[in-house]
Amino acid sequence: QVQVVESGGGLVQPEGSLRLSCAASGITFIVYTMEWYRQAPGKERDLVARINPIGLTDIAQFVKGRFTISRDDAKNTAYLQMDSLKPEDTAVYYCRAAAHPNYYWGQGTQVTVSS
């Protein structure tokens, strides 16, 4: 049984930081690209960052310089470090494990940036 579970969301003030975690089980983690998406109310789900099995990363332009993605293969976990948060970063953040043709989503974690 495959499980992808996000954690670490919450309420943070502008310019604050959060680190999201994505723990995966039931898959061969080391062959999966791990991806973070976000979806704000009334908007589409957008790719935020991805990290492939050898550690190469892609970061969306709208968070570049503020967000960092990493992975710990020994823990079957991916991370999204979010710094200098802005109110427009408020969204549900989703993790996806991707290795074509297999794609597994987590349930999402809410991030709210507000004073």
Secondary structure, DSSP 8 states (H G I E B T S, - for coil): --EEEEE--EEE-TT--EEEEEEEESS-GGG-EEEEEEE-TTS-EEEEEEE-TT--EEE-GGGTTTEEEEEETTTTEEEEEE-S--GGG-EEEEEEEEETTEEEE---EEEEE--
